[in-house]
Amino acid sequence: MPSETKDEVVVLGRDRLPTDGILLIPNILPFHDLLLLEDQLSDRPITYVIEEGSLFDPLLQAHLEKDGGQALEFSVNEELLPAIQKPLRASLDAGQRLVFVPGLAATRIGANTAEPSSPLAFL
């Protein structure tokens, strides 16, 4: 008889998340995990932070484009940094949780991260 498995995303230190705004930067975030994370963080609005030109799984893309969703798109360009800082700061000041959504990336076995370092440094 097959055993029942429960899918869940464990947010380590969830009890220590600040009550004001926060920026979460996951290494990878497949569609199924995004839905589970939304459930874990449902007590406050979530704004997705997306790098311009990122490629996503079609289900994830459709979810991000749904009505009522809130997202901030940015470009890794130092000249545009002030333009993204203002809406990011406003969302954080409003107590929202910002979640960076990494795009699809090719990796090698044993790589520490699937996300290139330039968007992480920019954020």
C-alpha positions as CSV (number, residue, x, y, z in Angstrom):
1,M,0.0,0.0,0.0
2,P,1.5,3.3,-1.0
3,S,2.2,5.8,1.8
4,E,0.6,9.2,1.7
5,T,3.0,12.1,1.3
6,K,2.3,15.7,2.1
7,D,3.9,18.4,0.0
8,E,5.0,21.4,2.0
9,V,7.5,24.3,1.9
10,V,9.2,24.8,5.3
11,V,10.1,28.4,6.0
12,L,12.9,28.0,8.5
13,G,12.7,30.8,11.1
14,R,9.2,31.8,10.0
15,D,8.5,32.8,13.7
16,R,11.4,35.2,13.5
17,L,10.3,37.0,10.3
18,P,9.9,40.7,11.0
19,T,6.5,42.2,11.3
20,D,7.4,44.9,8.8
21,G,8.4,44.4,5.1
22,I,10.9,41.7,4.1
23,L,12.6,40.6,0.8
24,L,12.8,36.8,0.4
25,I,15.3,35.5,-2.1
26,P,14.9,31.8,-2.8
27,N,17.5,29.9,-4.8
28,I,14.9,28.2,-7.0
29,L,11.1,28.6,-7.0
30,P,9.2,26.1,-9.1
31,F,5.5,26.7,-9.6
32,H,4.3,24.1,-7.1
33,D,6.7,25.5,-4.4
34,L,5.4,29.1,-5.1
35,L,1.9,28.0,-4.4
36,L,3.0,26.4,-1.1
37,L,5.0,29.5,-0.2
38,E,2.0,31.7,-0.9
39,D,0.0,29.6,1.5
40,Q,2.7,29.9,4.2
41,L,2.9,33.7,3.8
42,S,-0.9,34.4,3.3
43,D,-1.2,36.7,6.3
44,R,0.2,39.7,4.4
45,P,0.3,40.8,0.7
46,I,3.0,39.4,-1.4
47,T,4.7,41.4,-4.2
48,Y,6.8,39.4,-6.7
49,V,10.1,40.8,-7.8
50,I,11.1,39.7,-11.3
51,E,14.2,40.4,-13.4
52,E,13.3,41.7,-16.8
53,G,13.7,39.1,-19.5
54,S,13.6,36.1,-17.2
55,L,12.1,32.9,-18.6
56,F,9.6,31.0,-16.5
57,D,7.7,27.7,-16.6
58,P,4.4,28.4,-18.4
59,L,2.3,27.6,-15.3
60,L,4.4,30.0,-13.2
61,Q,4.3,32.7,-15.9
62,A,0.5,32.4,-16.1
63,H,0.2,32.6,-12.3
64,L,2.4,35.7,-12.1
65,E,0.2,37.4,-14.8
66,K,-3.1,36.6,-13.2
67,D,-5.5,39.4,-12.3
68,G,-4.9,40.8,-8.8
69,G,-1.3,39.8,-8.7
70,Q,1.3,42.4,-7.8
71,A,4.8,42.3,-9.3
72,L,7.8,44.6,-9.7
73,E,10.0,44.1,-12.7
74,F,13.6,45.3,-12.6
75,S,16.6,45.4,-15.0
76,V,20.1,44.8,-13.8
77,N,21.3,48.3,-14.8
78,E,23.0,50.6,-12.3
79,E,21.4,53.6,-14.0
80,L,17.9,52.2,-13.3
81,L,18.6,51.4,-9.7
82,P,16.9,54.5,-8.3
83,A,13.8,53.7,-10.4
84,I,13.3,50.3,-8.7
85,Q,14.4,51.4,-5.2
86,K,11.3,53.7,-4.7
87,P,8.6,51.0,-5.4
88,L,10.6,48.4,-3.4
89,R,10.9,50.7,-0.4
90,A,7.2,51.6,-0.6
91,S,6.3,48.0,-0.6
92,L,8.6,47.2,2.3
93,D,7.3,50.2,4.3
94,A,3.7,49.0,3.7
95,G,4.7,45.8,5.4
96,Q,4.5,43.6,2.3
97,R,6.6,40.6,1.7
98,L,8.6,40.8,-1.5
99,V,9.5,37.5,-3.1
100,F,12.2,37.4,-5.7
101,V,11.2,34.9,-8.4
102,P,14.3,33.5,-10.1
103,G,13.9,32.6,-13.8
104,L,14.8,29.3,-15.4
105,A,18.6,28.7,-15.5
106,A,20.9,26.0,-16.7
107,T,23.2,24.6,-13.9
108,R,25.9,22.1,-13.4
109,I,25.7,19.3,-10.9
110,G,26.9,20.5,-7.6
111,A,26.4,24.2,-8.3
112,N,25.7,26.3,-5.1
113,T,23.0,28.4,-6.8
114,A,20.9,28.4,-9.9
115,E,20.6,32.1,-10.0
116,P,23.3,34.3,-11.6
117,S,25.0,36.6,-9.1
118,S,24.2,39.9,-10.9
119,P,20.5,40.1,-10.0
120,L,21.2,39.1,-6.4
121,A,23.9,41.7,-6.0
122,F,21.5,44.3,-7.6
123,L,18.8,43.5,-5.1
